[in-house]
Amino acid sequence: MALLPILRFPDPRLKKLAAPVIKIDNGIRRLAADMAETMYEAPGIGLAATQVDVHKRVVVVDISEEKNDLRVFINPELSNSAGCSIGEEGCLSVPGVYDKVERAERVTVRYLDLDGKPQVLEAEGLLAVCIQHEIDHLNGTVFVDHLSQLKQTRIRSKLAKQARVTA
Ligand code: NI
């Protein structure tokens, strides 16, 4: 396994649309394992392949306290979104920035597991929010894109300063 470098907002590669996985082979299994290791190391509760500059529809999530409930979603698709929840979000690609985003409270997600079997998951609360956030990444959207233009400008300037300090 290997740690993968995480793209930082506003890297234009975060805007790429990820392609569906056609075949779940050892390359995809390796990618999912490396993404999980990268997420745990960061640490974070979710990571989309887009964030490690691989533009395939693969997401890893673990919202458990003990970090022992890894979920891998391949080609995830949302259906039956319901309700509304506004919560503070952050992102490994936007370090140090947290803001409120409106999401569906409950979602149904259809996806393939690592064996290529179709699965359906009913999710709510933090898991539902996390899945929506990660699917956004696969579609080239970062949570910052949901905020006002003024906030986006402030975030860009804050991250540019951070990049100068750490460069
Ligand atoms: Ni994110």
Backbone and ligand atoms as CSV (ligand in chain L), in Angstrom:
chain,resi,resn,atom,element,x,y,z
A,1,MET,N,N,0.854,-1.192,0.000
A,1,MET,CA,C,0.000,0.000,0.000
A,1,MET,C,C,0.884,1.234,0.000
A,2,ALA,N,N,0.270,2.338,-0.377
A,2,ALA,CA,C,1.057,3.563,-0.505
A,2,ALA,C,C,0.190,4.778,-0.193
A,3,LEU,N,N,0.838,5.774,0.393
A,3,LEU,CA,C,0.148,7.053,0.591
A,3,LEU,C,C,0.180,7.827,-0.724
A,4,LEU,N,N,-0.941,8.448,-1.054
A,4,LEU,CA,C,-1.046,9.188,-2.303
A,4,LEU,C,C,-1.107,10.686,-1.998
A,5,PRO,N,N,-0.462,11.523,-2.824
A,5,PRO,CA,C,-0.564,12.970,-2.611
A,5,PRO,C,C,-1.991,13.458,-2.906
A,6,ILE,N,N,-2.480,14.356,-2.043
A,6,ILE,CA,C,-3.845,14.880,-2.181
A,6,ILE,C,C,-3.793,16.250,-2.853
A,7,LEU,N,N,-4.573,16.424,-3.920
A,7,LEU,CA,C,-4.646,17.721,-4.609
A,7,LEU,C,C,-5.267,18.758,-3.684
A,8,ARG,N,N,-4.766,19.985,-3.775
A,8,ARG,CA,C,-5.276,21.086,-2.967
A,8,ARG,C,C,-6.086,22.047,-3.830
A,9,PHE,N,N,-7.265,22.434,-3.310
A,9,PHE,CA,C,-8.055,23.488,-3.930
A,9,PHE,C,C,-7.212,24.747,-4.028
A,10,PRO,N,N,-7.246,25.541,-5.100
A,10,PRO,CA,C,-8.084,25.413,-6.303
A,10,PRO,C,C,-7.387,24.725,-7.487
A,11,ASP,N,N,-6.696,23.625,-7.253
A,11,ASP,CA,C,-6.067,22.886,-8.355
A,11,ASP,C,C,-7.124,22.549,-9.419
A,12,PRO,N,N,-6.877,22.913,-10.678
A,12,PRO,CA,C,-7.901,22.688,-11.718
A,12,PRO,C,C,-8.228,21.208,-11.937
A,13,ARG,N,N,-7.336,20.298,-11.524
A,13,ARG,CA,C,-7.612,18.869,-11.692
A,13,ARG,C,C,-8.770,18.399,-10.806
A,14,LEU,N,N,-9.087,19.205,-9.747
A,14,LEU,CA,C,-10.242,18.873,-8.902
A,14,LEU,C,C,-11.565,19.095,-9.637
A,15,LYS,N,N,-11.492,19.752,-10.790
A,15,LYS,CA,C,-12.725,20.036,-11.554
A,15,LYS,C,C,-13.017,18.973,-12.616
A,16,LYS,N,N,-12.129,17.990,-12.745
A,16,LYS,CA,C,-12.336,16.961,-13.776
A,16,LYS,C,C,-13.503,16.047,-13.418
A,17,LEU,N,N,-14.223,15.625,-14.449
A,17,LEU,CA,C,-15.309,14.662,-14.279
A,17,LEU,C,C,-14.711,13.254,-14.302
A,18,ALA,N,N,-14.970,12.482,-13.250
A,18,ALA,CA,C,-14.404,11.126,-13.173
A,18,ALA,C,C,-15.206,10.158,-14.042
A,19,ALA,N,N,-14.515,9.207,-14.643
A,19,ALA,CA,C,-15.150,8.233,-15.540
A,19,ALA,C,C,-15.594,6.995,-14.760
A,20,PRO,N,N,-16.689,6.374,-15.175
A,20,PRO,CA,C,-17.126,5.139,-14.515
A,20,PRO,C,C,-16.048,4.051,-14.618
A,21,VAL,N,N,-15.970,3.222,-13.584
A,21,VAL,CA,C,-15.063,2.067,-13.609
A,21,VAL,C,C,-15.739,0.980,-14.446
A,22,ILE,N,N,-15.035,0.493,-15.452
A,22,ILE,CA,C,-15.601,-0.520,-16.347
A,22,ILE,C,C,-15.344,-1.910,-15.777
A,23,LYS,N,N,-14.141,-2.114,-15.261
A,23,LYS,CA,C,-13.766,-3.443,-14.777
A,23,LYS,C,C,-13.085,-3.297,-13.424
A,24,ILE,N,N,-13.562,-4.053,-12.438
A,24,ILE,CA,C,-12.955,-3.998,-11.113
A,24,ILE,C,C,-11.847,-5.040,-11.069
A,25,ASP,N,N,-10.624,-4.562,-11.291
A,25,ASP,CA,C,-9.476,-5.465,-11.338
A,25,ASP,C,C,-8.535,-5.140,-10.182
A,26,ASN,N,N,-7.361,-5.752,-10.206
A,26,ASN,CA,C,-6.413,-5.526,-9.106
A,26,ASN,C,C,-5.973,-4.070,-9.031
A,27,GLY,N,N,-5.953,-3.388,-10.177
A,27,GLY,CA,C,-5.580,-1.966,-10.178
A,27,GLY,C,C,-6.571,-1.142,-9.372
A,28,ILE,N,N,-7.861,-1.439,-9.536
A,28,ILE,CA,C,-8.895,-0.709,-8.800
A,28,ILE,C,C,-8.842,-1.077,-7.307
A,29,ARG,N,N,-8.625,-2.367,-7.019
A,29,ARG,CA,C,-8.530,-2.786,-5.613
A,29,ARG,C,C,-7.331,-2.133,-4.935
A,30,ARG,N,N,-6.231,-2.047,-5.666
A,30,ARG,CA,C,-5.034,-1.397,-5.145
A,30,ARG,C,C,-5.300,0.096,-4.899
A,31,LEU,N,N,-5.991,0.732,-5.876
A,31,LEU,CA,C,-6.339,2.152,-5.735
A,31,LEU,C,C,-7.184,2.365,-4.478
A,32,ALA,N,N,-8.197,1.526,-4.276
A,32,ALA,CA,C,-9.074,1.679,-3.112
A,32,ALA,C,C,-8.275,1.501,-1.819
A,33,ALA,N,N,-7.367,0.535,-1.798
A,33,ALA,CA,C,-6.550,0.301,-0.599
A,33,ALA,C,C,-5.636,1.496,-0.325
A,34,ASP,N,N,-5.019,2.018,-1.369
A,34,ASP,CA,C,-4.137,3.184,-1.208
A,34,ASP,C,C,-4.940,4.416,-0.778
A,35,MET,N,N,-6.135,4.576,-1.336
A,35,MET,CA,C,-6.987,5.714,-0.949
A,35,MET,C,C,-7.387,5.595,0.521
A,36,ALA,N,N,-7.715,4.370,0.973
A,36,ALA,CA,C,-8.094,4.184,2.379
A,36,ALA,C,C,-6.915,4.541,3.282
A,37,GLU,N,N,-5.730,4.066,2.933
A,37,GLU,CA,C,-4.553,4.373,3.746
A,37,GLU,C,C,-4.308,5.882,3.801
A,38,THR,N,N,-4.474,6.536,2.663
A,38,THR,CA,C,-4.269,7.988,2.570
A,38,THR,C,C,-5.304,8.729,3.418
A,39,MET,N,N,-6.568,8.263,3.371
A,39,MET,CA,C,-7.641,8.888,4.161
A,39,MET,C,C,-7.361,8.740,5.653
A,40,TYR,N,N,-6.989,7.520,6.094
A,40,TYR,CA,C,-6.735,7.291,7.524
A,40,TYR,C,C,-5.542,8.104,8.006
A,41,GLU,N,N,-4.524,8.217,7.170
A,41,GLU,CA,C,-3.299,8.931,7.548
A,41,GLU,C,C,-3.558,10.437,7.681
A,42,ALA,N,N,-4.485,10.966,6.863
A,42,ALA,CA,C,-4.643,12.435,6.748
A,42,ALA,C,C,-4.873,13.168,8.087
A,43,PRO,N,N,-5.813,12.851,8.991
A,43,PRO,CA,C,-6.876,11.855,8.840
A,43,PRO,C,C,-8.150,12.502,8.331
A,44,GLY,N,N,-8.967,11.709,7.644
A,44,GLY,CA,C,-10.245,12.205,7.148
A,44,GLY,C,C,-11.283,11.108,7.205
A,45,ILE,N,N,-12.538,11.443,6.883
A,45,ILE,CA,C,-13.622,10.455,6.940
A,45,ILE,C,C,-14.088,10.045,5.545
A,46,GLY,N,N,-13.513,10.666,4.512
A,46,GLY,CA,C,-13.889,10.289,3.152
A,46,GLY,C,C,-12.851,10.797,2.168
A,47,LEU,N,N,-12.731,10.087,1.051
A,47,LEU,CA,C,-11.791,10.518,0.011
A,47,LEU,C,C,-12.306,10.011,-1.334
A,48,ALA,N,N,-12.283,10.890,-2.317
A,48,ALA,CA,C,-12.673,10.512,-3.678
A,48,ALA,C,C,-11.413,10.402,-4.534
A,49,ALA,N,N,-11.436,9.490,-5.511
A,49,ALA,CA,C,-10.249,9.270,-6.353
A,49,ALA,C,C,-9.783,10.567,-7.017
A,50,THR,N,N,-10.738,11.433,-7.357
A,50,THR,CA,C,-10.417,12.737,-7.952
A,50,THR,C,C,-9.358,13.480,-7.124
A,51,GLN,N,N,-9.473,13.362,-5.791
A,51,GLN,CA,C,-8.573,14.109,-4.906
A,51,GLN,C,C,-7.135,13.602,-4.956
A,52,VAL,N,N,-6.943,12.382,-5.451
A,52,VAL,CA,C,-5.582,11.868,-5.607
A,52,VAL,C,C,-5.223,11.797,-7.101
A,53,ASP,N,N,-5.939,12.615,-7.880
A,53,ASP,CA,C,-5.642,12.803,-9.306
A,53,ASP,C,C,-5.845,11.529,-10.122
A,54,VAL,N,N,-6.791,10.688,-9.674
A,54,VAL,CA,C,-7.198,9.520,-10.463
A,54,VAL,C,C,-8.662,9.746,-10.802
A,55,HIS,N,N,-8.971,9.884,-12.090
A,55,HIS,CA,C,-10.305,10.357,-12.453
A,55,HIS,C,C,-11.224,9.196,-12.826
A,56,LYS,N,N,-11.416,8.345,-11.795
A,56,LYS,CA,C,-12.305,7.188,-11.873
A,56,LYS,C,C,-13.269,7.264,-10.706
A,57,ARG,N,N,-14.477,6.674,-10.896
A,57,ARG,CA,C,-15.528,6.854,-9.895
A,57,ARG,C,C,-15.366,5.854,-8.746
A,58,VAL,N,N,-14.426,6.200,-7.854
A,58,VAL,CA,C,-14.125,5.392,-6.671
A,58,VAL,C,C,-14.086,6.316,-5.460
A,59,VAL,N,N,-14.782,5.891,-4.384
A,59,VAL,CA,C,-14.852,6.683,-3.155
A,59,VAL,C,C,-14.592,5.746,-1.971
A,60,VAL,N,N,-13.847,6.217,-0.978
A,60,VAL,CA,C,-13.734,5.487,0.282
A,60,VAL,C,C,-14.268,6.382,1.403
A,61,VAL,N,N,-14.943,5.745,2.369
A,61,VAL,CA,C,-15.560,6.465,3.489
A,61,VAL,C,C,-15.394,5.627,4.746
A,62,ASP,N,N,-15.085,6.280,5.853
A,62,ASP,CA,C,-15.165,5.624,7.168
A,62,ASP,C,C,-15.504,6.696,8.193
A,63,ILE,N,N,-16.764,6.692,8.647
A,63,ILE,CA,C,-17.179,7.734,9.604
A,63,ILE,C,C,-17.119,7.223,11.038
A,64,SER,N,N,-16.641,5.985,11.241
A,64,SER,CA,C,-16.631,5.422,12.602
A,64,SER,C,C,-15.540,6.072,13.456
A,65,GLU,N,N,-15.789,6.118,14.779
A,65,GLU,CA,C,-14.791,6.644,15.717
A,65,GLU,C,C,-13.543,5.762,15.708
A,66,GLU,N,N,-13.771,4.452,15.635
A,66,GLU,CA,C,-12.666,3.488,15.778
A,66,GLU,C,C,-11.892,3.288,14.482
A,67,LYS,N,N,-12.399,3.883,13.394
A,67,LYS,CA,C,-11.745,3.737,12.087
A,67,LYS,C,C,-11.645,2.257,11.685
A,68,ASN,N,N,-12.768,1.559,11.873
A,68,ASN,CA,C,-12.792,0.134,11.520
A,68,ASN,C,C,-14.022,-0.200,10.672
A,69,ASP,N,N,-14.566,0.795,9.983
A,69,ASP,CA,C,-15.774,0.571,9.191
A,69,ASP,C,C,-15.587,1.159,7.783
A,70,LEU,N,N,-14.573,0.652,7.095
A,70,LEU,CA,C,-14.268,1.167,5.755
A,70,LEU,C,C,-15.359,0.767,4.767
A,71,ARG,N,N,-15.831,1.743,4.012
A,71,ARG,CA,C,-16.784,1.475,2.931
A,71,ARG,C,C,-16.159,1.943,1.628
A,72,VAL,N,N,-16.224,1.093,0.607
A,72,VAL,CA,C,-15.703,1.443,-0.711
A,72,VAL,C,C,-16.883,1.482,-1.675
A,73,PHE,N,N,-17.044,2.591,-2.366
A,73,PHE,CA,C,-18.143,2.767,-3.323
A,73,PHE,C,C,-17.548,2.915,-4.719
A,74,ILE,N,N,-17.921,2.023,-5.610
A,74,ILE,CA,C,-17.477,2.139,-6.997
A,74,ILE,C,C,-18.689,2.505,-7.849
A,75,ASN,N,N,-18.528,3.503,-8.684
A,75,ASN,CA,C,-19.625,4.038,-9.510
A,75,ASN,C,C,-20.866,4.387,-8.675
A,76,PRO,N,N,-20.700,5.110,-7.567
A,76,PRO,CA,C,-21.866,5.421,-6.723
A,76,PRO,C,C,-22.834,6.369,-7.422
A,77,GLU,N,N,-24.122,6.092,-7.236
A,77,GLU,CA,C,-25.165,6.974,-7.789
A,77,GLU,C,C,-26.219,7.199,-6.735
A,78,LEU,N,N,-26.641,8.459,-6.604
A,78,LEU,CA,C,-27.657,8.806,-5.618
A,78,LEU,C,C,-29.045,8.668,-6.218
A,79,SER,N,N,-29.978,8.179,-5.389
A,79,SER,CA,C,-31.385,8.248,-5.763
A,79,SER,C,C,-32.164,8.504,-4.486
A,80,ASN,N,N,-33.411,8.900,-4.637
A,80,ASN,CA,C,-34.284,9.109,-3.467
A,80,ASN,C,C,-33.677,10.006,-2.395
A,81,SER,N,N,-33.146,11.144,-2.782
A,81,SER,CA,C,-32.675,12.088,-1.774
A,81,SER,C,C,-33.882,12.704,-1.084
A,82,ALA,N,N,-33.801,12.864,0.238
A,82,ALA,CA,C,-34.935,13.425,0.970
A,82,ALA,C,C,-34.445,14.257,2.149
A,83,GLY,N,N,-35.254,15.223,2.517
A,83,GLY,CA,C,-34.956,16.038,3.685
A,83,GLY,C,C,-33.835,17.021,3.412
A,84,CYS,N,N,-33.519,17.772,4.434
A,84,CYS,CA,C,-32.502,18.810,4.282
A,84,CYS,C,C,-31.712,18.891,5.572
A,85,SER,N,N,-30.387,18.915,5.447
A,85,SER,CA,C,-29.565,19.068,6.640
A,85,SER,C,C,-28.454,20.052,6.325
A,86,ILE,N,N,-28.229,20.969,7.253
A,86,ILE,CA,C,-27.162,21.950,7.065
A,86,ILE,C,C,-26.121,21.697,8.137
A,87,GLY,N,N,-24.932,21.326,7.701
A,87,GLY,CA,C,-23.877,21.024,8.664
A,87,GLY,C,C,-22.545,21.567,8.190
A,88,GLU,N,N,-21.622,21.662,9.144
A,88,GLU,CA,C,-20.300,22.175,8.829
A,88,GLU,C,C,-19.489,21.088,8.122
A,89,GLU,N,N,-18.881,21.443,7.006
A,89,GLU,CA,C,-18.061,20.488,6.266
A,89,GLU,C,C,-16.638,20.998,6.128
A,90,GLY,N,N,-15.744,20.044,5.997
A,90,GLY,CA,C,-14.364,20.347,5.665
A,90,GLY,C,C,-13.950,19.384,4.577
A,91,CYS,N,N,-12.712,19.506,4.111
A,91,CYS,CA,C,-12.277,18.657,2.999
A,91,CYS,C,C,-10.756,18.555,3.038
A,92,LEU,N,N,-10.238,17.357,2.799
A,92,LEU,CA,C,-8.784,17.176,2.814
A,92,LEU,C,C,-8.109,17.994,1.713
A,93,SER,N,N,-8.870,18.394,0.688
A,93,SER,CA,C,-8.305,19.222,-0.384
A,93,SER,C,C,-8.395,20.714,-0.074
A,94,VAL,N,N,-9.057,21.046,1.054
A,94,VAL,CA,C,-9.208,22.463,1.432
A,94,VAL,C,C,-8.838,22.582,2.913
A,95,PRO,N,N,-7.559,22.367,3.243
A,95,PRO,CA,C,-7.172,22.241,4.653
A,95,PRO,C,C,-7.475,23.499,5.454
A,96,GLY,N,N,-8.002,23.296,6.658
A,96,GLY,CA,C,-8.220,24.396,7.596
A,96,GLY,C,C,-9.467,25.207,7.322
A,97,VAL,N,N,-10.278,24.803,6.354
A,97,VAL,CA,C,-11.487,25.562,6.020
A,97,VAL,C,C,-12.711,24.713,6.312
A,98,TYR,N,N,-13.646,25.288,7.075
A,98,TYR,CA,C,-14.892,24.602,7.415
A,98,TYR,C,C,-16.031,25.578,7.201
A,99,ASP,N,N,-17.117,25.106,6.595
A,99,ASP,CA,C,-18.275,25.990,6.443
A,99,ASP,C,C,-19.531,25.156,6.266
A,100,LYS,N,N,-20.672,25.855,6.452
A,100,LYS,CA,C,-21.952,25.153,6.404
A,100,LYS,C,C,-22.395,24.914,4.967
A,101,VAL,N,N,-22.851,23.694,4.706
A,101,VAL,CA,C,-23.343,23.325,3.384
A,101,VAL,C,C,-24.695,22.629,3.563
A,102,GLU,N,N,-25.616,22.948,2.656
A,102,GLU,CA,C,-26.934,22.313,2.697
A,102,GLU,C,C,-26.900,21.028,1.873
A,103,ARG,N,N,-27.352,19.944,2.477
A,103,ARG,CA,C,-27.367,18.632,1.810
A,103,ARG,C,C,-28.708,17.965,2.057
A,104,ALA,N,N,-28.967,16.884,1.301
A,104,ALA,CA,C,-30.110,16.036,1.623
A,104,ALA,C,C,-29.806,15.306,2.935
A,105,GLU,N,N,-30.866,15.067,3.722
A,105,GLU,CA,C,-30.686,14.420,5.025
A,105,GLU,C,C,-30.551,12.902,4.863
A,106,ARG,N,N,-31.279,12.376,3.888
A,106,ARG,CA,C,-31.250,10.931,3.639
A,106,ARG,C,C,-31.042,10.698,2.143
A,107,VAL,N,N,-30.246,9.693,1.830
A,107,VAL,CA,C,-30.036,9.350,0.427
A,107,VAL,C,C,-30.029,7.830,0.275
A,108,THR,N,N,-30.358,7.393,-0.916
A,108,THR,CA,C,-30.130,6.002,-1.287
A,108,THR,C,C,-28.988,6.018,-2.285
A,109,VAL,N,N,-27.973,5.187,-2.047
A,109,VAL,CA,C,-26.843,5.147,-2.965
A,109,VAL,C,C,-26.702,3.736,-3.538
A,110,ARG,N,N,-26.631,3.690,-4.862
A,110,ARG,CA,C,-26.406,2.426,-5.564
A,110,ARG,C,C,-24.967,2.434,-6.041
A,111,TYR,N,N,-24.280,1.307,-5.892
A,111,TYR,CA,C,-22.864,1.267,-6.236
A,111,TYR,C,C,-22.432,-0.178,-6.432
A,112,LEU,N,N,-21.203,-0.357,-6.864
A,112,LEU,CA,C,-20.604,-1.691,-6.933
A,112,LEU,C,C,-19.623,-1.828,-5.780
A,113,ASP,N,N,-19.566,-3.025,-5.197
A,113,ASP,CA,C,-18.535,-3.271,-4.180
A,113,ASP,C,C,-17.265,-3.776,-4.879
A,114,LEU,N,N,-16.245,-4.111,-4.087
A,114,LEU,CA,C,-14.955,-4.488,-4.680
A,114,LEU,C,C,-15.004,-5.823,-5.413
A,115,ASP,N,N,-16.092,-6.584,-5.206
A,115,ASP,CA,C,-16.266,-7.825,-5.970
A,115,ASP,C,C,-17.097,-7.581,-7.229
A,116,GLY,N,N,-17.487,-6.308,-7.455
A,116,GLY,CA,C,-18.279,-5.987,-8.638
A,116,GLY,C,C,-19.761,-6.266,-8.459
A,117,LYS,N,N,-20.171,-6.555,-7.220
A,117,LYS,CA,C,-21.595,-6.832,-6.964
A,117,LYS,C,C,-22.354,-5.530,-6.743
A,118,PRO,N,N,-23.531,-5.390,-7.372
A,118,PRO,CA,C,-24.346,-4.195,-7.134
A,118,PRO,C,C,-24.859,-4.181,-5.691
A,119,GLN,N,N,-24.800,-3.013,-5.074
A,119,GLN,CA,C,-25.252,-2.849,-3.690
A,119,GLN,C,C,-26.141,-1.623,-3.607
A,120,VAL,N,N,-27.023,-1.621,-2.612
A,120,VAL,CA,C,-27.859,-0.457,-2.335
A,120,VAL,C,C,-27.706,-0.129,-0.857
A,121,LEU,N,N,-27.448,1.137,-0.556
A,121,LEU,CA,C,-27.307,1.559,0.839
A,121,LEU,C,C,-28.236,2.736,1.103
A,122,GLU,N,N,-29.011,2.622,2.181
A,122,GLU,CA,C,-29.811,3.754,2.653
A,122,GLU,C,C,-28.961,4.445,3.708
A,123,ALA,N,N,-28.672,5.727,3.510
A,123,ALA,CA,C,-27.804,6.424,4.454
A,123,ALA,C,C,-28.489,7.678,4.957
A,124,GLU,N,N,-28.154,8.042,6.197
A,124,GLU,CA,C,-28.663,9.310,6.732
A,124,GLU,C,C,-27.583,9.933,7.598
A,125,GLY,N,N,-27.836,11.171,8.020
A,125,GLY,CA,C,-26.907,11.847,8.913
A,125,GLY,C,C,-25.537,12.034,8.278
A,126,LEU,N,N,-24.491,11.864,9.094
A,126,LEU,CA,C,-23.125,12.140,8.644
A,126,LEU,C,C,-22.742,11.282,7.435
A,127,LEU,N,N,-23.165,10.019,7.439
A,127,LEU,CA,C,-22.808,9.142,6.317
A,127,LEU,C,C,-23.415,9.668,5.015
A,128,ALA,N,N,-24.673,10.113,5.092
A,128,ALA,CA,C,-25.347,10.657,3.900
A,128,ALA,C,C,-24.627,11.907,3.406
A,129,VAL,N,N,-24.238,12.764,4.328
A,129,VAL,CA,C,-23.540,14.003,3.954
A,129,VAL,C,C,-22.200,13.677,3.307
A,130,CYS,N,N,-21.495,12.735,3.928
A,130,CYS,CA,C,-20.167,12.369,3.441
A,130,CYS,C,C,-20.252,11.785,2.023
A,131,ILE,N,N,-21.217,10.926,1.779
A,131,ILE,CA,C,-21.373,10.332,0.452
A,131,ILE,C,C,-21.689,11.413,-0.582
A,132,GLN,N,N,-22.545,12.361,-0.230
A,132,GLN,CA,C,-22.872,13.449,-1.169
A,132,GLN,C,C,-21.637,14.296,-1.468
A,133,HIS,N,N,-20.844,14.573,-0.418
A,133,HIS,CA,C,-19.617,15.362,-0.575
A,133,HIS,C,C,-18.646,14.647,-1.520
A,134,GLU,N,N,-18.504,13.328,-1.338
A,134,GLU,CA,C,-17.531,12.584,-2.161
A,134,GLU,C,C,-18.022,12.431,-3.600
A,135,ILE,N,N,-19.317,12.202,-3.799
A,135,ILE,CA,C,-19.829,12.097,-5.173
A,135,ILE,C,C,-19.678,13.445,-5.879
A,136,ASP,N,N,-19.859,14.531,-5.145
A,136,ASP,CA,C,-19.570,15.864,-5.706
A,136,ASP,C,C,-18.155,15.899,-6.297
A,137,HIS,N,N,-17.171,15.374,-5.532
A,137,HIS,CA,C,-15.782,15.380,-6.025
A,137,HIS,C,C,-15.678,14.663,-7.371
A,138,LEU,N,N,-16.369,13.522,-7.488
A,138,LEU,CA,C,-16.290,12.758,-8.751
A,138,LEU,C,C,-16.857,13.575,-9.912
A,139,ASN,N,N,-17.744,14.518,-9.582
A,139,ASN,CA,C,-18.341,15.371,-10.611
A,139,ASN,C,C,-17.614,16.710,-10.741
A,140,GLY,N,N,-16.443,16.818,-10.104
A,140,GLY,CA,C,-15.637,18.024,-10.247
A,140,GLY,C,C,-16.052,19.178,-9.354
A,141,THR,N,N,-16.827,18.863,-8.312
A,141,THR,CA,C,-17.307,19.915,-7.406
A,141,THR,C,C,-16.679,19.751,-6.021
A,142,VAL,N,N,-16.143,20.855,-5.497
A,142,VAL,CA,C,-15.593,20.889,-4.142
A,142,VAL,C,C,-16.625,21.605,-3.260
A,143,PHE,N,N,-16.687,21.300,-1.948
A,143,PHE,CA,C,-17.747,21.896,-1.119
A,143,PHE,C,C,-17.725,23.421,-1.163
A,144,VAL,N,N,-16.548,23.970,-1.378
A,144,VAL,CA,C,-16.392,25.424,-1.489
A,144,VAL,C,C,-17.278,25.993,-2.612
A,145,ASP,N,N,-17.486,25.191,-3.657
A,145,ASP,CA,C,-18.313,25.644,-4.783
A,145,ASP,C,C,-19.764,25.902,-4.371
A,146,HIS,N,N,-20.186,25.347,-3.230
A,146,HIS,CA,C,-21.550,25.575,-2.749
A,146,HIS,C,C,-21.671,26.879,-1.949
A,147,LEU,N,N,-20.540,27.518,-1.651
A,147,LEU,CA,C,-20.564,28.733,-0.814
A,147,LEU,C,C,-20.702,29.981,-1.684
A,148,SER,N,N,-20.929,31.118,-1.019
A,148,SER,CA,C,-21.084,32.382,-1.746
A,148,SER,C,C,-19.767,32.775,-2.417
A,149,GLN,N,N,-19.854,33.614,-3.441
A,149,GLN,CA,C,-18.650,34.090,-4.141
A,149,GLN,C,C,-17.689,34.787,-3.182
A,150,LEU,N,N,-18.256,35.555,-2.245
A,150,LEU,CA,C,-17.416,36.284,-1.292
A,150,LEU,C,C,-16.599,35.299,-0.458
A,151,LYS,N,N,-17.270,34.258,0.052
A,151,LYS,CA,C,-16.565,33.256,0.859
A,151,LYS,C,C,-15.512,32.521,0.027
A,152,GLN,N,N,-15.849,32.240,-1.242
A,152,GLN,CA,C,-14.890,31.531,-2.094
A,152,GLN,C,C,-13.628,32.360,-2.308
A,153,THR,N,N,-13.820,33.667,-2.488
A,153,THR,CA,C,-12.672,34.562,-2.681
A,153,THR,C,C,-11.790,34.563,-1.435
A,154,ARG,N,N,-12.447,34.636,-0.258
A,154,ARG,CA,C,-11.687,34.623,1.005
A,154,ARG,C,C,-10.905,33.330,1.161
A,155,ILE,N,N,-11.530,32.202,0.819
A,155,ILE,CA,C,-10.886,30.892,0.974
A,155,ILE,C,C,-9.687,30.785,0.030
A,156,ARG,N,N,-9.853,31.256,-1.225
A,156,ARG,CA,C,-8.741,31.212,-2.172
A,156,ARG,C,C,-7.553,32.012,-1.640
A,157,SER,N,N,-7.845,33.172,-1.068
A,157,SER,CA,C,-6.753,34.021,-0.600
A,157,SER,C,C,-6.086,33.403,0.626
A,158,LYS,N,N,-6.902,32.783,1.514
A,158,LYS,CA,C,-6.334,32.124,2.697
A,158,LYS,C,C,-5.425,30.961,2.285
A,159,LEU,N,N,-5.881,30.155,1.318
A,159,LEU,CA,C,-5.092,28.993,0.893
A,159,LEU,C,C,-3.832,29.426,0.132
A,160,ALA,N,N,-3.934,30.515,-0.611
A,160,ALA,CA,C,-2.751,31.015,-1.344
A,160,ALA,C,C,-1.679,31.441,-0.345
A,161,LYS,N,N,-2.122,32.099,0.767
A,161,LYS,CA,C,-1.155,32.494,1.810
A,161,LYS,C,C,-0.518,31.261,2.442
A,162,GLN,N,N,-1.341,30.250,2.766
A,162,GLN,CA,C,-0.816,29.010,3.355
A,162,GLN,C,C,0.225,28.378,2.438
A,163,ALA,N,N,-0.078,28.365,1.127
A,163,ALA,CA,C,0.817,27.728,0.165
A,163,ALA,C,C,2.158,28.463,0.139
A,164,ARG,N,N,2.115,29.797,0.275
A,164,ARG,CA,C,3.379,30.558,0.277
A,164,ARG,C,C,4.199,30.243,1.505
A,165,VAL,N,N,3.494,30.079,2.660
A,165,VAL,CA,C,4.202,29.815,3.908
A,165,VAL,C,C,4.857,28.441,3.871
A,166,THR,N,N,4.137,27.460,3.307
A,166,THR,CA,C,4.647,26.086,3.354
A,166,THR,C,C,5.528,25.743,2.153
A,167,ALA,N,N,5.564,26.621,1.151
A,167,ALA,CA,C,6.329,26.310,-0.055
A,167,ALA,C,C,7.839,26.400,0.223
L,1,NI,NI,NI,-13.631,16.639,0.102
